[in-house]
């Protein structure tokens, strides 16, 4: 009987820890840009899922990073975020409790490109705990988008 109670208690504790460690937010790409690599602007459709029981404000942090691939360079892209109606938004997305929010990321390539290279954009999602307080956030989820910068002389 003692062994059964101990086993039940252990399983209960493991279940609690699994529930706590489960991600309450998920960032994903719903649709990549369909434009050719040589185009200057690309728009990607993103989705943010809030699995918590509260309406939550998330901050989107965009960073130019090296890709895990040969011929990579950090290119300073210009970024814009848009809501589902293609209205320009800032760097915050509000998602209802147990809700899903679709938004768009526009990546614009600058004129001074390092041709024939890959460059990556990292999106990090952080929760803004109190919108009226100093904006401190902890990264909850992240994805990386790869962009190829073709060289018209060698990429045909």
JOJO-V522618 format. One record per residue. RES is the residue in one letter. PSI is psi in whole degrees, -180 to 180 (none if undefined). Layout:
# JOJO-V522618
((RES/PSI) (RES/PSI))
This chain:
# JOJO-V522618
((X/-43) (X/-40) (X/-40) (X/-43) (X/-43) (X/-45) (X/-44) (X/-42) (X/-44) (X/-45) (X/-39) (X/-44) (X/-43) (X/-43) (X/-41) (X/-47) (X/-37) (X/-40) (X/-38) (X/-40) (X/-13) (X/136) (X/131) (X/-5) (X/143) (X/125) (X/132) (X/161) (X/120) (X/-36) (X/127) (X/158) (X/140) (X/1) (X/155) (X/155) (X/-34) (X/-11) (X/145) (X/-29) (X/137) (X/138) (X/125) (X/137) (X/122) (X/161) (X/138) (X/121) (X/132) (X/110) (X/6) (X/173) (X/6) (X/147) (X/132) (X/142) (X/126) (X/140) (X/135) (X/120) (X/124) (X/129) (X/138) (X/125) (X/163) (X/142) (X/159) (X/64) (X/159) (X/161) (X/54) (X/152) (X/157) (X/116) (X/133) (X/90) (X/159) (X/136) (X/147) (X/142) (X/141) (X/149) (X/-176) (X/-17) (X/11) (X/31) (X/134) (X/133) (X/169) (X/-140) (X/18) (X/143) (X/130) (X/129) (X/130) (X/163) (X/134) (X/35) (X/173) (X/136) (X/128) (X/136) (X/171) (X/146) (X/122) (X/126) (X/123) (X/125) (X/139) (X/172) (X/-35) (X/76) (X/150) (X/96) (X/151) (X/25) (X/161) (X/147) (X/147) (X/150) (X/125) (X/128) (X/124) (X/136) (X/130) (X/149) (X/131) (X/105) (X/-37) (X/107) (X/-18) (X/-11) (X/179) (X/133) (X/88) (X/142) (X/155) (X/131) (X/130) (X/-37) (X/156) (X/154) (X/162) (X/129) (X/133) (X/138) (X/132) (X/134) (X/96) (X/152) (X/114) (X/-20) (X/-27) (X/-18) (X/102) (X/none))
